[in-house]
Amino acid sequence: MSDWLISLEGTDAGHQVALILALAAAFLHAVFGALQKGRHDPWLTRGAIDFSYAAMAAPFAFFVVPWPEPHMWPIFAGAFVIHLGYKFLQSWAYTKGAFTVVYPVVRGTGPFFTVIGAYLIFGETFTGYQWLGVLVLMSGILGLAVYNMVFMTEGRDTLVSAMVIALFTGFFVALYTTYDAYGIRATADPFTFLAWFFLIDGLVFPVLAFLRWRSMTDAPAPGPLMLRGFFGGLVAFASFGSVMLATRLDKVGEAAVLRETSPIFAALIGWLVLKETVGPRRIALMALIAAGAVIVEIGG
């Protein structure tokens, strides 16, 4: 599998595979966000998810993939710090605001900064049409957040703080996307990066979640929580793994923009699963998101 993927780098076939991986990551990332925001406290859910994917990654890291090269350990340390900051901010934002408000703001601010980061680090450039697509996509995502804010009935007292935290979280999305792309390109075998990334990334939040759970007066039963964590771990592997592989095969900026079609799927999940309202205006805004992604792809 590794040799086949590496052979696709920089080819037309690699571009098509990266496109499929980025769109798959968009859907799966929306599922992942809904799992974290859903039934349980988002800090506890995040801890259960991290525990699950670290446990799943451990045997692959130690016994299946090639051992990381010495220069990879500082890269893993950087990824650990960046993702820890992202997860703190994401969990904090979900405790302050509704999923369909916080999620679009986080994802809407990410593409712009990621495209800039990809230019600075990898020398990638976007055409004028692609920049137009980025702006169309961002207008749809942020418009979705504004619409949700206008019509929301709960949590208005914490709305401002939720928006500020979500903006910072969006910056961290761009930061980890660019940094992870650098990391997965720095090792000979991309699956070495993925296995060790998930193992290292899952070390802290399970401890924090356990301490939080133990201090609760009405703590949830661990069984359903860990079951959600197990499924969340599988989704995380598929979602984050897909977009990381996409950034190795093709342009980082394009993969990041296509992944940010996830608010379309998030809105559908919010409507179907979390019972949040979806109307014609939100459908129109989701169409803008899709149109922006199409413009970016065609413009390239």
Secondary structure as a PSIPRED ss2 file (coil, helix, strand):
# PSIPRED VFORMAT (PSIPRED V4.0)

   1 M C   1.000  0.000  0.000
   2 S H   0.000  1.000  0.000
   3 D H   0.000  1.000  0.000
   4 W H   0.000  1.000  0.000
   5 L H   0.000  1.000  0.000
   6 I H   0.000  1.000  0.000
   7 S H   0.000  1.000  0.000
   8 L C   1.000  0.000  0.000
   9 E C   1.000  0.000  0.000
  10 G C   1.000  0.000  0.000
  11 T C   1.000  0.000  0.000
  12 D H   0.000  1.000  0.000
  13 A H   0.000  1.000  0.000
  14 G H   0.000  1.000  0.000
  15 H H   0.000  1.000  0.000
  16 Q H   0.000  1.000  0.000
  17 V H   0.000  1.000  0.000
  18 A H   0.000  1.000  0.000
  19 L H   0.000  1.000  0.000
  20 I H   0.000  1.000  0.000
  21 L H   0.000  1.000  0.000
  22 A H   0.000  1.000  0.000
  23 L H   0.000  1.000  0.000
  24 A H   0.000  1.000  0.000
  25 A H   0.000  1.000  0.000
  26 A H   0.000  1.000  0.000
  27 F H   0.000  1.000  0.000
  28 L H   0.000  1.000  0.000
  29 H H   0.000  1.000  0.000
  30 A H   0.000  1.000  0.000
  31 V H   0.000  1.000  0.000
  32 F H   0.000  1.000  0.000
  33 G H   0.000  1.000  0.000
  34 A H   0.000  1.000  0.000
  35 L H   0.000  1.000  0.000
  36 Q H   0.000  1.000  0.000
  37 K H   0.000  1.000  0.000
  38 G C   1.000  0.000  0.000
  39 R C   1.000  0.000  0.000
  40 H C   1.000  0.000  0.000
  41 D C   1.000  0.000  0.000
  42 P H   0.000  1.000  0.000
  43 W H   0.000  1.000  0.000
  44 L H   0.000  1.000  0.000
  45 T H   0.000  1.000  0.000
  46 R H   0.000  1.000  0.000
  47 G H   0.000  1.000  0.000
  48 A H   0.000  1.000  0.000
  49 I H   0.000  1.000  0.000
  50 D H   0.000  1.000  0.000
  51 F H   0.000  1.000  0.000
  52 S H   0.000  1.000  0.000
  53 Y H   0.000  1.000  0.000
  54 A H   0.000  1.000  0.000
  55 A H   0.000  1.000  0.000
  56 M H   0.000  1.000  0.000
  57 A H   0.000  1.000  0.000
  58 A H   0.000  1.000  0.000
  59 P H   0.000  1.000  0.000
  60 F H   0.000  1.000  0.000
  61 A H   0.000  1.000  0.000
  62 F H   0.000  1.000  0.000
  63 F H   0.000  1.000  0.000
  64 V C   1.000  0.000  0.000
  65 V C   1.000  0.000  0.000
  66 P C   1.000  0.000  0.000
  67 W C   1.000  0.000  0.000
  68 P C   1.000  0.000  0.000
  69 E C   1.000  0.000  0.000
  70 P C   1.000  0.000  0.000
  71 H C   1.000  0.000  0.000
  72 M H   0.000  1.000  0.000
  73 W H   0.000  1.000  0.000
  74 P H   0.000  1.000  0.000
  75 I H   0.000  1.000  0.000
  76 F H   0.000  1.000  0.000
  77 A H   0.000  1.000  0.000
  78 G H   0.000  1.000  0.000
  79 A H   0.000  1.000  0.000
  80 F H   0.000  1.000  0.000
  81 V H   0.000  1.000  0.000
  82 I H   0.000  1.000  0.000
  83 H H   0.000  1.000  0.000
  84 L H   0.000  1.000  0.000
  85 G H   0.000  1.000  0.000
  86 Y H   0.000  1.000  0.000
  87 K H   0.000  1.000  0.000
  88 F H   0.000  1.000  0.000
  89 L H   0.000  1.000  0.000
  90 Q H   0.000  1.000  0.000
  91 S H   0.000  1.000  0.000
  92 W H   0.000  1.000  0.000
  93 A H   0.000  1.000  0.000
  94 Y H   0.000  1.000  0.000
  95 T H   0.000  1.000  0.000
  96 K H   0.000  1.000  0.000
  97 G C   1.000  0.000  0.000
  98 A C   1.000  0.000  0.000
  99 F H   0.000  1.000  0.000
 100 T H   0.000  1.000  0.000
 101 V H   0.000  1.000  0.000
 102 V H   0.000  1.000  0.000
 103 Y H   0.000  1.000  0.000
 104 P H   0.000  1.000  0.000
 105 V H   0.000  1.000  0.000
 106 V H   0.000  1.000  0.000
 107 R H   0.000  1.000  0.000
 108 G H   0.000  1.000  0.000
 109 T H   0.000  1.000  0.000
 110 G H   0.000  1.000  0.000
 111 P H   0.000  1.000  0.000
 112 F H   0.000  1.000  0.000
 113 F H   0.000  1.000  0.000
 114 T H   0.000  1.000  0.000
 115 V H   0.000  1.000  0.000
 116 I H   0.000  1.000  0.000
 117 G H   0.000  1.000  0.000
 118 A H   0.000  1.000  0.000
 119 Y H   0.000  1.000  0.000
 120 L H   0.000  1.000  0.000
 121 I H   0.000  1.000  0.000
 122 F H   0.000  1.000  0.000
 123 G C   1.000  0.000  0.000
 124 E C   1.000  0.000  0.000
 125 T C   1.000  0.000  0.000
 126 F C   1.000  0.000  0.000
 127 T C   1.000  0.000  0.000
 128 G H   0.000  1.000  0.000
 129 Y H   0.000  1.000  0.000
 130 Q H   0.000  1.000  0.000
 131 W H   0.000  1.000  0.000
 132 L H   0.000  1.000  0.000
 133 G H   0.000  1.000  0.000
 134 V H   0.000  1.000  0.000
 135 L H   0.000  1.000  0.000
 136 V H   0.000  1.000  0.000
 137 L H   0.000  1.000  0.000
 138 M H   0.000  1.000  0.000
 139 S H   0.000  1.000  0.000
 140 G H   0.000  1.000  0.000
 141 I H   0.000  1.000  0.000
 142 L H   0.000  1.000  0.000
 143 G H   0.000  1.000  0.000
 144 L H   0.000  1.000  0.000
 145 A H   0.000  1.000  0.000
 146 V H   0.000  1.000  0.000
 147 Y H   0.000  1.000  0.000
 148 N H   0.000  1.000  0.000
 149 M H   0.000  1.000  0.000
 150 V H   0.000  1.000  0.000
 151 F H   0.000  1.000  0.000
 152 M C   1.000  0.000  0.000
 153 T C   1.000  0.000  0.000
 154 E C   1.000  0.000  0.000
 155 G C   1.000  0.000  0.000
 156 R H   0.000  1.000  0.000
 157 D H   0.000  1.000  0.000
 158 T H   0.000  1.000  0.000
 159 L H   0.000  1.000  0.000
 160 V H   0.000  1.000  0.000
 161 S H   0.000  1.000  0.000
 162 A H   0.000  1.000  0.000
 163 M H   0.000  1.000  0.000
 164 V H   0.000  1.000  0.000
 165 I H   0.000  1.000  0.000
 166 A H   0.000  1.000  0.000
 167 L H   0.000  1.000  0.000
 168 F H   0.000  1.000  0.000
 169 T H   0.000  1.000  0.000
 170 G H   0.000  1.000  0.000
 171 F H   0.000  1.000  0.000
 172 F H   0.000  1.000  0.000
 173 V H   0.000  1.000  0.000
 174 A H   0.000  1.000  0.000
 175 L H   0.000  1.000  0.000
 176 Y H   0.000  1.000  0.000
 177 T H   0.000  1.000  0.000
 178 T H   0.000  1.000  0.000
 179 Y H   0.000  1.000  0.000
 180 D H   0.000  1.000  0.000
 181 A H   0.000  1.000  0.000
 182 Y H   0.000  1.000  0.000
 183 G H   0.000  1.000  0.000
 184 I H   0.000  1.000  0.000
 185 R H   0.000  1.000  0.000
 186 A C   1.000  0.000  0.000
 187 T C   1.000  0.000  0.000
 188 A C   1.000  0.000  0.000
 189 D C   1.000  0.000  0.000
 190 P H   0.000  1.000  0.000
 191 F H   0.000  1.000  0.000
 192 T H   0.000  1.000  0.000
 193 F H   0.000  1.000  0.000
 194 L H   0.000  1.000  0.000
 195 A H   0.000  1.000  0.000
 196 W H   0.000  1.000  0.000
 197 F H   0.000  1.000  0.000
 198 F H   0.000  1.000  0.000
 199 L H   0.000  1.000  0.000
 200 I H   0.000  1.000  0.000
 201 D H   0.000  1.000  0.000
 202 G C   1.000  0.000  0.000
 203 L C   1.000  0.000  0.000
 204 V C   1.000  0.000  0.000
 205 F H   0.000  1.000  0.000
 206 P H   0.000  1.000  0.000
 207 V H   0.000  1.000  0.000
 208 L H   0.000  1.000  0.000
 209 A H   0.000  1.000  0.000
 210 F H   0.000  1.000  0.000
 211 L H   0.000  1.000  0.000
 212 R H   0.000  1.000  0.000
 213 W H   0.000  1.000  0.000
 214 R H   0.000  1.000  0.000
 215 S H   0.000  1.000  0.000
 216 M C   1.000  0.000  0.000
 217 T C   1.000  0.000  0.000
 218 D C   1.000  0.000  0.000
 219 A C   1.000  0.000  0.000
 220 P C   1.000  0.000  0.000
 221 A C   1.000  0.000  0.000
 222 P H   0.000  1.000  0.000
 223 G H   0.000  1.000  0.000
 224 P H   0.000  1.000  0.000
 225 L H   0.000  1.000  0.000
 226 M H   0.000  1.000  0.000
 227 L H   0.000  1.000  0.000
 228 R H   0.000  1.000  0.000
 229 G H   0.000  1.000  0.000
 230 F H   0.000  1.000  0.000
 231 F H   0.000  1.000  0.000
 232 G H   0.000  1.000  0.000
 233 G H   0.000  1.000  0.000
 234 L H   0.000  1.000  0.000
 235 V H   0.000  1.000  0.000
 236 A H   0.000  1.000  0.000
 237 F H   0.000  1.000  0.000
 238 A H   0.000  1.000  0.000
 239 S H   0.000  1.000  0.000
 240 F H   0.000  1.000  0.000
 241 G H   0.000  1.000  0.000
 242 S H   0.000  1.000  0.000
 243 V H   0.000  1.000  0.000
 244 M H   0.000  1.000  0.000
 245 L H   0.000  1.000  0.000
 246 A H   0.000  1.000  0.000
 247 T H   0.000  1.000  0.000
 248 R H   0.000  1.000  0.000
 249 L H   0.000  1.000  0.000
 250 D C   1.000  0.000  0.000
 251 K C   1.000  0.000  0.000
 252 V H   0.000  1.000  0.000
 253 G H   0.000  1.000  0.000
 254 E H   0.000  1.000  0.000
 255 A H   0.000  1.000  0.000
 256 A H   0.000  1.000  0.000
 257 V H   0.000  1.000  0.000
 258 L H   0.000  1.000  0.000
 259 R H   0.000  1.000  0.000
 260 E C   1.000  0.000  0.000
 261 T C   1.000  0.000  0.000
 262 S H   0.000  1.000  0.000
 263 P H   0.000  1.000  0.000
 264 I H   0.000  1.000  0.000
 265 F H   0.000  1.000  0.000
 266 A H   0.000  1.000  0.000
 267 A H   0.000  1.000  0.000
 268 L H   0.000  1.000  0.000
 269 I H   0.000  1.000  0.000
 270 G H   0.000  1.000  0.000
 271 W H   0.000  1.000  0.000
 272 L H   0.000  1.000  0.000
 273 V C   1.000  0.000  0.000
 274 L C   1.000  0.000  0.000
 275 K C   1.000  0.000  0.000
 276 E C   1.000  0.000  0.000
 277 T C   1.000  0.000  0.000
 278 V C   1.000  0.000  0.000
 279 G C   1.000  0.000  0.000
 280 P H   0.000  1.000  0.000
 281 R H   0.000  1.000  0.000
 282 R H   0.000  1.000  0.000
 283 I H   0.000  1.000  0.000
 284 A H   0.000  1.000  0.000
 285 L H   0.000  1.000  0.000
 286 M H   0.000  1.000  0.000
 287 A H   0.000  1.000  0.000
 288 L H   0.000  1.000  0.000
 289 I H   0.000  1.000  0.000
 290 A H   0.000  1.000  0.000
 291 A H   0.000  1.000  0.000
 292 G H   0.000  1.000  0.000
 293 A H   0.000  1.000  0.000
 294 V H   0.000  1.000  0.000
 295 I H   0.000  1.000  0.000
 296 V H   0.000  1.000  0.000
 297 E H   0.000  1.000  0.000
 298 I H   0.000  1.000  0.000
 299 G H   0.000  1.000  0.000
 300 G C   1.000  0.000  0.000
